[in-house]
């Protein structure tokens, strides 16, 4: 009897070990009480209405990617220039932006002139410098990719204001970027908070990406922008677009 029990125990142990094995090199095999060592923390973009084959209809319409606490600042590393560039924007949206652009959770300017902060933005200078051809080429390549995703559908591939949305008749009034004469700081403000019919892109792009787009848009206005001569000196003009003080 003892022999049979011993043989049964050995067989059971071998069977249990075999069941825990898998040919998948990335698998931990059979897990004993996985909830004991798997993090229960909510992860973004995970459908918690279906976990391990079990459906929970009550959770299927609940989002797991929650908005961070107000005024929270993401960690951007230890490079001081990058951190400074990505800190919260120091300009406020106009006092009417809660109604016109849905920015109801933002601190709004209290100035009676709804375009007061926009006019001040004319003094803001792009912190991302084009110091060499290699830097400029990388900047424009990144800007082109961002433009294709966020801008091309309305403003057009060449910034002529005739993108697919406009050409189809679904939208009208897209700005002709090649003819913009506003200062680069006002370009940033317009992209960040929105302008006219265009909505805010603050939730879609960080500040570094918006400044990258500003460089790319300036290329529409001056084909020599971001180019260098044989001596490695900037070959584009020193004239800057005039500041728009009308608020239009």
C-alpha positions as CSV (number, residue, x, y, z in Angstrom):
1,X,0.0,0.0,0.0
2,X,2.8,2.4,0.9
3,X,4.5,1.6,-2.4
4,X,1.4,2.4,-4.4
5,X,0.9,5.7,-2.4
6,X,4.5,6.7,-3.0
7,X,4.2,5.9,-6.7
8,X,0.9,7.9,-6.9
9,X,2.5,10.8,-5.1
10,X,5.5,10.8,-7.4
11,X,3.3,10.6,-10.5
12,X,1.1,13.5,-9.2
13,X,4.2,15.6,-8.6
14,X,5.5,14.9,-12.1
15,X,2.1,15.6,-13.6
16,X,1.9,18.9,-11.7
17,X,5.3,20.0,-12.8
18,X,4.6,19.1,-16.4
19,X,1.4,21.1,-16.4
20,X,3.3,24.1,-15.2
21,X,5.7,23.9,-18.2
22,X,5.2,25.7,-21.5
23,X,7.1,26.0,-24.8
24,X,6.6,29.8,-24.7
25,X,9.9,31.3,-23.5
26,X,8.2,34.4,-22.3
27,X,5.7,32.6,-20.1
28,X,6.1,31.9,-16.4
29,X,4.1,28.8,-16.8
30,X,1.3,27.8,-14.5
31,X,0.9,30.5,-11.8
32,X,0.0,29.7,-8.3
33,X,-2.2,32.6,-6.9
34,X,-1.1,35.1,-9.5
35,X,-2.8,38.0,-7.7
36,X,-0.3,37.6,-4.9
37,X,2.5,39.0,-7.0
38,X,0.9,40.7,-9.9
39,X,0.3,44.4,-9.4
40,X,-3.4,45.3,-8.8
41,X,-2.7,48.9,-9.9
42,X,-4.9,50.2,-12.6
43,X,-3.1,50.5,-15.9
44,X,-4.0,52.9,-18.7
45,X,-5.8,51.7,-21.8
46,X,-6.6,48.3,-20.4
47,X,-10.2,47.0,-20.8
48,X,-11.0,45.9,-17.2
49,X,-14.4,44.7,-18.4
50,X,-12.7,41.6,-19.7
51,X,-9.9,40.1,-17.6
52,X,-8.6,36.6,-18.1
53,X,-11.7,35.7,-20.1
54,X,-14.2,36.9,-17.6
55,X,-16.6,39.6,-18.7
56,X,-17.7,42.3,-16.3
57,X,-20.3,44.4,-18.0
58,X,-20.4,47.0,-15.2
59,X,-16.8,47.9,-16.0
60,X,-16.8,47.9,-19.7
61,X,-18.0,51.5,-20.0
62,X,-15.6,52.8,-17.4
63,X,-12.3,54.3,-18.6
64,X,-9.1,53.3,-16.8
65,X,-6.9,56.1,-18.2
66,X,-7.8,58.8,-15.7
67,X,-6.8,62.5,-16.1
68,X,-3.8,63.4,-13.8
69,X,-4.5,65.7,-10.8
70,X,-4.6,69.3,-11.8
71,X,-1.3,71.1,-11.9
72,X,0.6,67.8,-11.9
73,X,4.0,68.1,-13.7
74,X,5.2,64.9,-15.5
75,X,8.8,63.8,-14.9
76,X,10.9,64.9,-17.9
77,X,14.3,63.8,-16.8
78,X,17.3,65.8,-15.5
79,X,18.2,67.8,-18.6
80,X,17.5,71.4,-17.5
81,X,16.8,72.7,-21.0
82,X,14.2,70.0,-21.8
83,X,12.6,70.3,-18.4
84,X,12.3,74.1,-18.7
85,X,10.8,73.7,-22.2
86,X,8.1,71.3,-21.0
87,X,7.1,73.1,-17.8
88,X,3.5,74.4,-17.8
89,X,2.8,77.2,-20.3
90,X,3.0,80.6,-18.7
91,X,0.4,82.2,-20.9
92,X,-3.3,82.0,-20.0
93,X,-6.2,81.4,-22.4
94,X,-8.5,84.4,-23.0
95,X,-11.4,84.9,-20.6
96,X,-13.9,83.7,-23.3
97,X,-12.0,80.5,-24.1
98,X,-14.1,78.4,-21.7
99,X,-17.1,79.1,-24.0
100,X,-15.4,79.3,-27.4
101,X,-12.9,76.4,-27.1
102,X,-14.2,74.3,-24.2
103,X,-11.3,75.2,-21.9
104,X,-13.5,75.3,-18.8
105,X,-11.0,73.6,-16.5
106,X,-8.3,76.1,-17.2
107,X,-7.3,79.2,-15.3
108,X,-8.5,82.0,-17.6
109,X,-7.1,85.5,-18.1
110,X,-9.1,88.1,-16.2
111,X,-8.2,90.9,-18.6
112,X,-11.2,92.4,-20.4
113,X,-9.4,92.1,-23.7
114,X,-9.9,88.5,-24.6
115,X,-6.8,88.6,-26.8
116,X,-4.6,90.2,-24.2
117,X,-2.4,87.1,-23.5
118,X,-2.3,86.3,-27.3
119,X,-0.8,89.8,-27.9
120,X,1.8,89.3,-25.1
121,X,2.8,85.9,-26.7
122,X,4.4,87.9,-29.5
123,X,7.4,88.3,-27.2
124,X,7.9,84.6,-26.8
125,X,10.8,83.1,-28.6
126,X,11.2,79.5,-29.7
127,X,13.5,77.7,-27.3
128,X,14.4,75.1,-29.8
129,X,17.3,76.5,-31.8
130,X,18.4,75.6,-35.3
131,X,22.2,75.6,-34.6
132,X,23.3,73.4,-37.6
133,X,22.1,71.7,-40.8
134,X,21.9,68.4,-38.9
135,X,19.8,69.9,-36.1
136,X,17.5,71.7,-38.6
137,X,17.0,68.6,-40.8
138,X,16.0,66.6,-37.7
139,X,13.7,69.3,-36.5
140,X,11.9,69.6,-39.9
141,X,11.6,65.8,-40.2
142,X,10.0,65.6,-36.7
143,X,7.8,68.6,-37.6
144,X,6.7,67.0,-40.8
145,X,5.5,63.9,-39.0
146,X,3.7,66.0,-36.4
147,X,2.1,68.2,-39.1
148,X,0.9,65.2,-41.1
149,X,-1.0,63.9,-38.1
150,X,-2.3,67.1,-36.6
151,X,-2.5,69.8,-39.2
152,X,-2.5,68.5,-42.8
153,X,-6.2,67.5,-42.9
154,X,-7.2,71.2,-42.6
155,X,-4.2,73.3,-43.5
156,X,-3.0,71.2,-46.4
157,X,0.3,69.5,-47.1
158,X,1.8,72.8,-48.3
159,X,0.1,75.0,-45.8
160,X,-2.2,76.4,-48.4
161,X,-5.3,76.0,-46.3
162,X,-6.8,73.5,-48.7
163,X,-6.4,70.2,-46.8
164,X,-8.7,67.1,-47.4
165,X,-11.3,68.4,-44.8
166,X,-11.5,71.7,-46.6
167,X,-11.5,70.2,-50.1
168,X,-14.3,67.9,-49.2
169,X,-16.5,70.8,-48.1
170,X,-16.7,69.5,-44.5
171,X,-14.8,72.4,-43.1
172,X,-13.9,75.9,-44.2
173,X,-11.8,78.8,-43.0
174,X,-8.5,77.0,-42.4
175,X,-5.7,79.5,-42.1
176,X,-3.2,79.7,-45.0
177,X,0.0,79.0,-43.1
178,X,2.3,80.0,-46.0
179,X,0.9,83.6,-45.6
180,X,1.0,83.9,-41.9
181,X,2.7,87.0,-40.6
182,X,2.3,86.5,-36.9
183,X,5.2,86.1,-34.5
184,X,6.3,82.6,-33.6
185,X,5.1,83.0,-30.0
186,X,1.6,83.7,-31.3
187,X,1.8,80.6,-33.5
188,X,2.6,78.6,-30.4
189,X,-0.3,80.2,-28.5
190,X,-2.7,79.5,-31.3
191,X,-1.8,75.9,-31.5
192,X,-1.8,75.4,-27.8
193,X,-5.1,77.1,-27.0
194,X,-6.8,77.2,-30.4
195,X,-7.6,80.1,-32.7
196,X,-10.8,80.9,-34.5
197,X,-12.3,77.6,-35.7
198,X,-9.3,75.6,-34.6
199,X,-9.5,73.8,-31.2
200,X,-6.8,73.6,-28.6
201,X,-4.0,71.1,-29.2
202,X,-2.7,71.3,-25.6
203,X,-4.0,67.8,-24.8
204,X,-2.6,66.3,-28.0
205,X,0.9,67.8,-28.2
206,X,3.5,68.8,-25.5
207,X,5.2,72.1,-25.7
208,X,8.3,70.8,-27.4
209,X,6.2,69.2,-30.1
210,X,4.3,72.5,-30.6
211,X,7.6,74.5,-30.9
212,X,8.8,71.9,-33.4
213,X,5.6,72.5,-35.4
214,X,6.3,76.3,-35.3
215,X,9.7,75.7,-37.0
216,X,8.0,73.6,-39.6
217,X,5.3,76.2,-40.3
218,X,8.0,78.9,-40.7
219,X,9.5,76.8,-43.5
220,X,6.2,77.4,-45.4
221,X,6.8,81.2,-45.2
222,X,10.5,81.1,-46.1
223,X,11.9,78.3,-48.2
224,X,15.4,79.3,-47.0
225,X,14.4,79.0,-43.3
226,X,16.6,76.5,-41.5
227,X,19.3,76.4,-44.3
228,X,23.0,77.2,-43.9
229,X,25.7,78.5,-46.2
230,X,29.0,76.9,-47.0
231,X,30.5,78.4,-43.9
232,X,27.8,76.9,-41.7
233,X,26.1,80.2,-41.1
234,X,22.3,80.7,-41.3
235,X,21.2,81.5,-44.8
236,X,17.7,82.7,-44.0
237,X,16.8,86.3,-43.4
238,X,16.8,87.9,-40.0
239,X,13.4,89.5,-40.5
240,X,10.8,88.0,-38.1
241,X,7.1,87.9,-38.8
242,X,5.3,90.9,-37.5
243,X,3.4,90.5,-34.2
244,X,-0.4,90.3,-34.7
245,X,-1.8,92.9,-32.3
246,X,-5.3,92.7,-33.6
247,X,-6.2,89.4,-32.0
248,X,-7.8,88.1,-35.3
